[in-house]
Amino acid sequence: MLLRPSSELPDGAAWLYELKLDGYRAIAFKSAGEVHLRSRNDNDFNRRYPAIRKALRAIPDETVIDGEIVATDEFGCPSFNILPNYSSSKAPILYYVFDLMVLSGNDAMGESPESRRALLEREVLQTLADPIRYSPELKGSVADLVQAVKAE
């Protein structure tokens, strides 16, 4: 899903808030025992991020998850500038997962975002280890979240 412009931040119970990680959006899926990692433009990330692909082998077959590939700098902060040439650096590359679209062949997109995230946590993330990370929901009102960001 692409961002759409807005003059105001959305607020209310219908919205989930997450950190903007500043990486490459990537869909991961496993079909017939084979893991695939693709960009949102359908570019193949399999060879470029082999550690992520290897770590995703543990997801259930016929499962599709959504996330973001992120490089971190020496302080552990996301750095988009590192990603294009990460192989020439020692920067850790992580895959932050934030949504579940299909679980074991069952379409989850009809479920609420909260239900999909609960399924993701219970059925998928428990089987995964580094460099796979969960991108948790940020709890709070828009005003509180904006204030927290400004305070950093």
C-alpha positions as CSV (number, residue, x, y, z in Angstrom):
1,M,0.0,0.0,0.0
2,L,1.3,3.4,-0.9
3,L,0.9,6.5,1.2
4,R,-1.6,9.1,0.2
5,P,-1.2,12.8,0.9
6,S,-3.2,14.4,3.7
7,S,-3.2,17.8,5.3
8,E,-4.0,16.3,8.8
9,L,-2.9,13.2,10.6
10,P,-5.7,10.7,10.9
11,D,-6.8,10.0,14.4
12,G,-9.2,7.6,16.1
13,A,-9.7,4.0,16.9
14,A,-9.8,3.0,13.2
15,W,-6.1,3.8,12.8
16,L,-2.9,1.9,13.8
17,Y,0.3,3.8,14.2
18,E,3.8,2.4,13.5
19,L,7.3,3.8,13.3
20,K,8.4,4.9,9.8
21,L,11.5,2.8,9.4
22,D,12.9,4.3,6.1
23,G,13.8,1.1,4.3
24,Y,12.7,-1.0,1.4
25,R,9.1,-2.3,1.6
26,A,9.1,-6.0,0.9
27,I,6.6,-8.8,0.7
28,A,7.8,-12.2,1.8
29,F,6.0,-15.4,0.9
30,K,6.6,-19.1,1.1
31,S,5.0,-21.4,-1.5
32,A,5.7,-25.0,-2.1
33,G,8.5,-24.8,0.5
34,E,10.3,-22.0,-1.3
35,V,10.7,-18.5,0.3
36,H,10.5,-15.4,-1.9
37,L,11.3,-11.8,-1.1
38,R,9.9,-9.2,-3.4
39,S,9.8,-5.4,-3.5
40,R,6.5,-3.6,-3.8
41,N,7.4,-3.0,-7.5
42,D,7.9,-6.8,-7.8
43,N,11.7,-6.7,-7.9
44,D,13.4,-9.9,-6.7
45,F,15.2,-9.4,-3.4
46,N,16.2,-13.0,-2.9
47,R,19.9,-12.7,-3.8
48,R,20.3,-9.2,-2.4
49,Y,19.2,-10.2,1.2
50,P,20.0,-13.9,1.6
51,A,20.1,-13.8,5.5
52,I,16.5,-12.5,5.6
53,R,15.4,-15.1,3.1
54,K,17.1,-17.8,5.1
55,A,15.5,-16.7,8.3
56,L,12.1,-16.7,6.7
57,R,12.3,-20.4,5.9
58,A,10.5,-21.0,9.2
59,I,7.2,-19.3,8.2
60,P,4.3,-21.7,7.4
61,D,4.0,-22.8,3.8
62,E,1.5,-20.8,1.7
63,T,2.0,-17.7,3.9
64,V,2.4,-14.0,2.8
65,I,3.8,-11.3,5.1
66,D,4.5,-7.6,4.6
67,G,7.4,-5.7,6.1
68,E,10.3,-3.4,5.5
69,I,14.0,-4.2,5.0
70,V,16.1,-1.8,7.1
71,A,19.8,-1.1,7.5
72,T,21.0,0.4,10.8
73,D,23.9,2.7,11.4
74,E,26.5,2.3,14.2
75,F,23.9,3.7,16.7
76,G,21.2,1.2,15.7
77,C,19.1,3.8,13.9
78,P,17.6,3.1,10.5
79,S,19.6,4.6,7.7
80,F,18.2,4.5,4.2
81,N,21.5,5.8,2.8
82,I,23.2,2.5,3.8
83,L,20.8,0.2,2.0
84,P,21.9,0.7,-1.6
85,N,25.5,-0.3,-0.8
86,Y,25.1,-2.3,2.4
87,S,27.3,-5.1,1.2
88,S,30.3,-2.8,1.4
89,S,29.5,-1.9,5.0
90,K,29.2,-3.9,8.2
91,A,25.7,-2.5,8.8
92,P,23.1,-4.9,10.1
93,I,20.2,-5.6,7.8
94,L,16.8,-6.3,9.4
95,Y,13.4,-7.2,8.2
96,Y,10.6,-5.6,10.2
97,V,7.3,-7.4,9.8
98,F,4.1,-5.6,10.3
99,D,1.3,-7.4,8.5
100,L,0.0,-10.8,7.6
101,M,-1.9,-11.2,4.3
102,V,-2.2,-15.0,3.9
103,L,-1.7,-17.7,6.6
104,S,-1.2,-21.3,5.5
105,G,-3.3,-20.7,2.3
106,N,-6.1,-18.8,4.1
107,D,-6.6,-15.1,3.0
108,A,-6.4,-12.9,6.1
109,M,-7.1,-9.6,4.3
110,G,-10.8,-9.7,5.3
111,E,-9.8,-9.6,9.0
112,S,-9.2,-6.4,10.9
113,P,-5.7,-5.1,11.1
114,E,-5.7,-5.9,14.8
115,S,-6.7,-9.5,14.1
116,R,-4.1,-9.9,11.4
117,R,-1.4,-8.6,13.7
118,A,-2.5,-11.0,16.5
119,L,-2.3,-13.9,14.0
120,L,1.1,-12.7,12.9
121,E,2.4,-12.6,16.4
122,R,0.9,-16.0,17.4
123,E,1.3,-18.1,14.3
124,V,4.3,-16.6,12.4
125,L,6.7,-14.5,14.5
126,Q,7.1,-17.1,17.2
127,T,9.0,-19.2,14.6
128,L,11.3,-16.5,13.5
129,A,14.6,-15.1,14.8
130,D,17.1,-12.4,13.8
131,P,17.3,-10.7,11.4
132,I,13.5,-10.8,11.5
133,R,11.9,-8.3,13.8
134,Y,8.3,-7.3,14.7
135,S,7.2,-3.7,14.0
136,P,4.9,-3.1,16.9
137,E,1.9,-0.8,17.0
138,L,2.5,2.5,18.7
139,K,-0.2,3.1,21.3
140,G,-1.5,6.6,22.0
141,S,-3.3,9.5,20.5
142,V,-1.9,11.3,17.5
143,A,-1.2,14.3,19.7
144,D,0.7,12.1,22.2
145,L,2.7,10.4,19.5
146,V,3.6,13.7,17.7
147,Q,4.7,15.1,21.1
148,A,6.9,12.1,21.7
149,V,8.6,12.4,18.3
150,K,9.2,16.1,18.9
151,A,10.8,15.4,22.2
152,E,13.4,13.0,20.6
